[in-house]
Amino acid sequence: GLMPHPERASDELLGGMDGSLIFKSLK
């Protein structure tokens, strides 16, 4: 779909640290 790699998208938008927290919440 639009974001095949949520992990990479979060890394670009939030710098990785915050992205990891959001990615864990989604999981």
PyMOL Python script that loads the backbone (N, CA, C, O; Angstrom):
from pymol import cmd

cmd.read_pdbstr("""\
ATOM      1  N   GLY A   1       0.816  -1.199   0.000  1.00  0.00           N
ATOM      2  CA  GLY A   1       0.000   0.000   0.000  1.00  0.00           C
ATOM      3  C   GLY A   1       0.853   1.253   0.000  1.00  0.00           C
ATOM      4  O   GLY A   1       1.898   1.321  -0.648  1.00  0.00           O
ATOM      5  N   LEU A   2       0.384   2.238   0.740  1.00  0.00           N
ATOM      6  CA  LEU A   2       1.073   3.520   0.761  1.00  0.00           C
ATOM      7  C   LEU A   2       2.380   3.426   1.537  1.00  0.00           C
ATOM      8  O   LEU A   2       3.385   4.018   1.142  1.00  0.00           O
ATOM      9  N   MET A   3       2.369   2.681   2.640  1.00  0.00           N
ATOM     10  CA  MET A   3       3.586   2.560   3.449  1.00  0.00           C
ATOM     11  C   MET A   3       3.958   1.091   3.621  1.00  0.00           C
ATOM     12  O   MET A   3       3.597   0.468   4.620  1.00  0.00           O
ATOM     13  N   PRO A   4       4.681   0.537   2.646  1.00  0.00           N
ATOM     14  CA  PRO A   4       5.102  -0.860   2.700  1.00  0.00           C
ATOM     15  C   PRO A   4       6.092  -1.110   3.835  1.00  0.00           C
ATOM     16  O   PRO A   4       6.242  -2.237   4.306  1.00  0.00           O
ATOM     17  N   HIS A   5       6.771  -0.033   4.271  1.00  0.00           N
ATOM     18  CA  HIS A   5       7.760  -0.182   5.343  1.00  0.00           C
ATOM     19  C   HIS A   5       7.526   0.880   6.412  1.00  0.00           C
ATOM     20  O   HIS A   5       8.216   1.899   6.436  1.00  0.00           O
ATOM     21  N   PRO A   6       6.551   0.645   7.301  1.00  0.00           N
ATOM     22  CA  PRO A   6       6.245   1.599   8.375  1.00  0.00           C
ATOM     23  C   PRO A   6       7.476   1.946   9.203  1.00  0.00           C
ATOM     24  O   PRO A   6       7.625   3.073   9.675  1.00  0.00           O
ATOM     25  N   GLU A   7       8.352   0.964   9.373  1.00  0.00           N
ATOM     26  CA  GLU A   7       9.542   1.186  10.184  1.00  0.00           C
ATOM     27  C   GLU A   7      10.411   2.277   9.561  1.00  0.00           C
ATOM     28  O   GLU A   7      10.883   3.175  10.258  1.00  0.00           O
ATOM     29  N   ARG A   8      10.619   2.194   8.250  1.00  0.00           N
ATOM     30  CA  ARG A   8      11.457   3.175   7.567  1.00  0.00           C
ATOM     31  C   ARG A   8      10.761   4.525   7.523  1.00  0.00           C
ATOM     32  O   ARG A   8      11.405   5.566   7.656  1.00  0.00           O
ATOM     33  N   ALA A   9       9.445   4.508   7.337  1.00  0.00           N
ATOM     34  CA  ALA A   9       8.681   5.756   7.284  1.00  0.00           C
ATOM     35  C   ALA A   9       8.804   6.496   8.612  1.00  0.00           C
ATOM     36  O   ALA A   9       9.009   7.710   8.633  1.00  0.00           O
ATOM     37  N   SER A  10       8.680   5.767   9.722  1.00  0.00           N
ATOM     38  CA  SER A  10       8.794   6.369  11.045  1.00  0.00           C
ATOM     39  C   SER A  10      10.199   6.909  11.252  1.00  0.00           C
ATOM     40  O   SER A  10      10.377   7.972  11.846  1.00  0.00           O
ATOM     41  N   ASP A  11      11.198   6.180  10.763  1.00  0.00           N
ATOM     42  CA  ASP A  11      12.579   6.590  10.924  1.00  0.00           C
ATOM     43  C   ASP A  11      12.822   7.921  10.223  1.00  0.00           C
ATOM     44  O   ASP A  11      13.544   8.774  10.738  1.00  0.00           O
ATOM     45  N   GLU A  12      12.225   8.096   9.059  1.00  0.00           N
ATOM     46  CA  GLU A  12      12.421   9.336   8.313  1.00  0.00           C
ATOM     47  C   GLU A  12      11.669  10.494   8.962  1.00  0.00           C
ATOM     48  O   GLU A  12      12.180  11.611   9.035  1.00  0.00           O
ATOM     49  N   LEU A  13      10.454  10.221   9.432  1.00  0.00           N
ATOM     50  CA  LEU A  13       9.616  11.291   9.973  1.00  0.00           C
ATOM     51  C   LEU A  13      10.059  11.705  11.372  1.00  0.00           C
ATOM     52  O   LEU A  13      10.095  12.895  11.685  1.00  0.00           O
ATOM     53  N   LEU A  14      10.396  10.734  12.209  1.00  0.00           N
ATOM     54  CA  LEU A  14      10.648  11.037  13.614  1.00  0.00           C
ATOM     55  C   LEU A  14      12.101  10.830  14.018  1.00  0.00           C
ATOM     56  O   LEU A  14      12.487  11.172  15.136  1.00  0.00           O
ATOM     57  N   GLY A  15      12.911  10.274  13.122  1.00  0.00           N
ATOM     58  CA  GLY A  15      14.318  10.129  13.439  1.00  0.00           C
ATOM     59  C   GLY A  15      14.670   8.769  14.011  1.00  0.00           C
ATOM     60  O   GLY A  15      15.829   8.531  14.351  1.00  0.00           O
ATOM     61  N   GLY A  16      13.695   7.864  14.128  1.00  0.00           N
ATOM     62  CA  GLY A  16      14.007   6.510  14.572  1.00  0.00           C
ATOM     63  C   GLY A  16      13.587   6.244  16.011  1.00  0.00           C
ATOM     64  O   GLY A  16      12.883   5.273  16.286  1.00  0.00           O
ATOM     65  N   MET A  17      14.017   7.103  16.928  1.00  0.00           N
ATOM     66  CA  MET A  17      13.725   6.861  18.349  1.00  0.00           C
ATOM     67  C   MET A  17      12.221   6.866  18.594  1.00  0.00           C
ATOM     68  O   MET A  17      11.662   5.874  19.062  1.00  0.00           O
ATOM     69  N   ASP A  18      11.564   7.982  18.277  1.00  0.00           N
ATOM     70  CA  ASP A  18      10.117   8.073  18.473  1.00  0.00           C
ATOM     71  C   ASP A  18       9.406   7.115  17.537  1.00  0.00           C
ATOM     72  O   ASP A  18       8.361   6.562  17.879  1.00  0.00           O
ATOM     73  N   GLY A  19       9.970   6.922  16.366  1.00  0.00           N
ATOM     74  CA  GLY A  19       9.366   6.016  15.394  1.00  0.00           C
ATOM     75  C   GLY A  19       9.249   4.608  15.948  1.00  0.00           C
ATOM     76  O   GLY A  19       8.258   3.919  15.710  1.00  0.00           O
ATOM     77  N   SER A  20      10.267   4.183  16.690  1.00  0.00           N
ATOM     78  CA  SER A  20      10.239   2.832  17.256  1.00  0.00           C
ATOM     79  C   SER A  20       9.091   2.697  18.252  1.00  0.00           C
ATOM     80  O   SER A  20       8.418   1.667  18.296  1.00  0.00           O
ATOM     81  N   LEU A  21       8.873   3.733  19.043  1.00  0.00           N
ATOM     82  CA  LEU A  21       7.797   3.681  20.037  1.00  0.00           C
ATOM     83  C   LEU A  21       6.448   3.577  19.344  1.00  0.00           C
ATOM     84  O   LEU A  21       5.589   2.799  19.759  1.00  0.00           O
ATOM     85  N   ILE A  22       6.263   4.359  18.290  1.00  0.00           N
ATOM     86  CA  ILE A  22       4.991   4.325  17.554  1.00  0.00           C
ATOM     87  C   ILE A  22       4.816   2.977  16.889  1.00  0.00           C
ATOM     88  O   ILE A  22       3.724   2.410  16.893  1.00  0.00           O
ATOM     89  N   PHE A  23       5.903   2.461  16.313  1.00  0.00           N
ATOM     90  CA  PHE A  23       5.824   1.172  15.624  1.00  0.00           C
ATOM     91  C   PHE A  23       5.441   0.073  16.607  1.00  0.00           C
ATOM     92  O   PHE A  23       4.690  -0.839  16.261  1.00  0.00           O
ATOM     93  N   LYS A  24       5.954   0.157  17.828  1.00  0.00           N
ATOM     94  CA  LYS A  24       5.611  -0.844  18.853  1.00  0.00           C
ATOM     95  C   LYS A  24       4.144  -0.713  19.238  1.00  0.00           C
ATOM     96  O   LYS A  24       3.465  -1.717  19.456  1.00  0.00           O
ATOM     97  N   SER A  25       3.658   0.513  19.321  1.00  0.00           N
ATOM     98  CA  SER A  25       2.258   0.729  19.692  1.00  0.00           C
ATOM     99  C   SER A  25       1.339   0.128  18.633  1.00  0.00           C
ATOM    100  O   SER A  25       0.320  -0.477  18.964  1.00  0.00           O
ATOM    101  N   LEU A  26       1.696   0.294  17.361  1.00  0.00           N
ATOM    102  CA  LEU A  26       0.881  -0.255  16.278  1.00  0.00           C
ATOM    103  C   LEU A  26       0.889  -1.772  16.335  1.00  0.00           C
ATOM    104  O   LEU A  26      -0.121  -2.419  16.056  1.00  0.00           O
ATOM    105  N   LYS A  27       2.033  -2.334  16.697  1.00  0.00           N
ATOM    106  CA  LYS A  27       2.134  -3.783  16.811  1.00  0.00           C
ATOM    107  C   LYS A  27       1.406  -4.203  18.074  1.00  0.00           C
ATOM    108  O   LYS A  27       1.352  -5.391  18.390  1.00  0.00           O
TER     109      LYS A  27
END
""", "prot")
cmd.dss("prot")
cmd.show_as("cartoon", "prot")
cmd.util.cbc("prot")
cmd.orient("prot")
